[in-house]
């Protein structure tokens, strides 16, 4: 008899904080947070800070008093460092399963499928993985093992929160009954795919724990909440419904947005970041071989300043013909921006969205096409040059329109650590 | 009165200028006691014939350094007999222990305590975290929250971090005090 599927989820504890601490052992027990773009909100908290009750996403300025009282250190997001450490983390995990059995789920999470390795005792394997990642790349991880992805995620949560598991929890090593008891100890909001709003509705039905949800009737849950919830219930019962993805699927929407270093007021000022973001979004679009049929633009005022008048329009427009041409997409984005812009507000963020994406081959000509096909080939070449130039000289090196001065809206990363592992000039120093 | 026949300067007497260990004029200076080892170590390093200059970083966007080992021009219409033998040297493959790429980090050395091991101020070292430190390994260790590079030895069963320079004291560890090794140094990149 073949065994039930066994899937492990390996997840780095406080990933960004752990990356910083690898390079700065002196920060090992110092309470610290990592801030989002522009040093806005906490995106990672050390265990000491979590213990103080600071929630994910808390704006830094709201916790400055607390920080002074407890000596909390804040650092800007060092994407170069985290990206490199993430690459190393996933590369170490790749040693444990064949390539098609590894799914890189996010910067700090990875699914491993142990199909065909039935003789392995996975609690031991989990401990070995944990020890190896700690030694090789200096990152603490937890490992959860379940017969579906949703159960693996839940097992990971259990391993992380309940110290008796020492960071590795294997739900497949339990009997059905033990597993349900474990699930009863977990709040339903910890289940993968159950958001805050769903959580409230489930509470009304008396479903409070992951165990309650696992015991519910998937058909009835489907009638009430839709197919996604039915899938979640099935997954909790050990029926695999979420597909394995070796390669990230082509995105259905591409968003490029960023908040500015300081507020912007005029249309002329806002055009620059919109062009810049469209440059990045269009590059991503071409990378995945898609074309976009709809272009959207958002601009936002600062919602953390209730004393300011607020205006956060988000508008989009369907294109006459889908495109992946930076110049075409930028023209439409600027047009949308013009239509939604109103003077008299302090804008702190802008972004662009590409929707209605489809594979490049499926481009349907339009009755009102203005360009003959031959010219399209030239444009395609031009876009190739653009992507190469930006790959070589850095994002935004070449683009549409003039970018006079990035200073006004470029990111603030005031508390940034060096690029220890990716830049020769910024290598970590070691005393001799 | 006869002139004195002794005392005073005599031509050709005394040490010849530039005959000291440095081959150039010297003069006495006052240095803080706490900095003596560093200054002595610097002078030791300075005396060495192959001494550390300030290495410039390798180009940041250098590709993985393929060096062509065999290259020949192709005569028109006639294939080179060497074409089938064209191979390249890969520095990454040479410097990094096979299979340990993701566990290998590059750190920059500051200070003079390891000159005896051929590790100079400003050198880059390759540090392999996948290797288990052994007696005699040069390691990067965590001491007082900072990273330090020393040779790991054992004295009476206790670990000792030994400097490779007589002017620096060894770091010993008291009972119950933990030594934490960050990684094992496998290579030093020294600019000549």
Boltz contact constraints between the chains, C-beta under 6 A:
constraints:
  - contact:
      token1: [A, 25]
      token2: [B, 142]
      max_distance: 6.0
  - contact:
      token1: [A, 25]
      token2: [B, 145]
      max_distance: 6.0
  - contact:
      token1: [A, 26]
      token2: [B, 145]
      max_distance: 6.0
  - contact:
      token1: [A, 88]
      token2: [B, 102]
      max_distance: 6.0
  - contact:
      token1: [A, 91]
      token2: [B, 102]
      max_distance: 6.0
  - contact:
      token1: [A, 92]
      token2: [B, 102]
      max_distance: 6.0
  - contact:
      token1: [A, 136]
      token2: [B, 103]
      max_distance: 6.0
  - contact:
      token1: [A, 136]
      token2: [B, 129]
      max_distance: 6.0
  - contact:
      token1: [A, 136]
      token2: [B, 130]
      max_distance: 6.0
  - contact:
      token1: [A, 424]
      token2: [B, 57]
      max_distance: 6.0
  - contact:
      token1: [A, 424]
      token2: [B, 58]
      max_distance: 6.0
  - contact:
      token1: [A, 424]
      token2: [B, 60]
      max_distance: 6.0
  - contact:
      token1: [A, 425]
      token2: [B, 57]
      max_distance: 6.0
  - contact:
      token1: [A, 427]
      token2: [B, 106]
      max_distance: 6.0
  - contact:
      token1: [A, 427]
      token2: [B, 107]
      max_distance: 6.0
  - contact:
      token1: [A, 427]
      token2: [B, 108]
      max_distance: 6.0
  - contact:
      token1: [A, 428]
      token2: [B, 107]
      max_distance: 6.0
  - contact:
      token1: [A, 429]
      token2: [B, 108]
      max_distance: 6.0
  - contact:
      token1: [A, 429]
      token2: [B, 110]
      max_distance: 6.0
  - contact:
      token1: [A, 430]
      token2: [B, 107]
      max_distance: 6.0
  - contact:
      token1: [A, 430]
      token2: [B, 109]
      max_distance: 6.0
  - contact:
      token1: [A, 430]
      token2: [B, 140]
      max_distance: 6.0
  - contact:
      token1: [A, 430]
      token2: [B, 147]
      max_distance: 6.0
  - contact:
      token1: [A, 430]
      token2: [B, 149]
      max_distance: 6.0
  - contact:
      token1: [A, 431]
      token2: [B, 110]
      max_distance: 6.0
  - contact:
      token1: [A, 431]
      token2: [B, 111]
      max_distance: 6.0
  - contact:
      token1: [A, 431]
      token2: [B, 148]
      max_distance: 6.0
  - contact:
      token1: [A, 432]
      token2: [B, 109]
      max_distance: 6.0
  - contact:
      token1: [A, 432]
      token2: [B, 111]
      max_distance: 6.0
  - contact:
      token1: [A, 432]
      token2: [B, 113]
      max_distance: 6.0
  - contact:
      token1: [A, 432]
      token2: [B, 114]
      max_distance: 6.0
  - contact:
      token1: [A, 432]
      token2: [B, 149]
      max_distance: 6.0
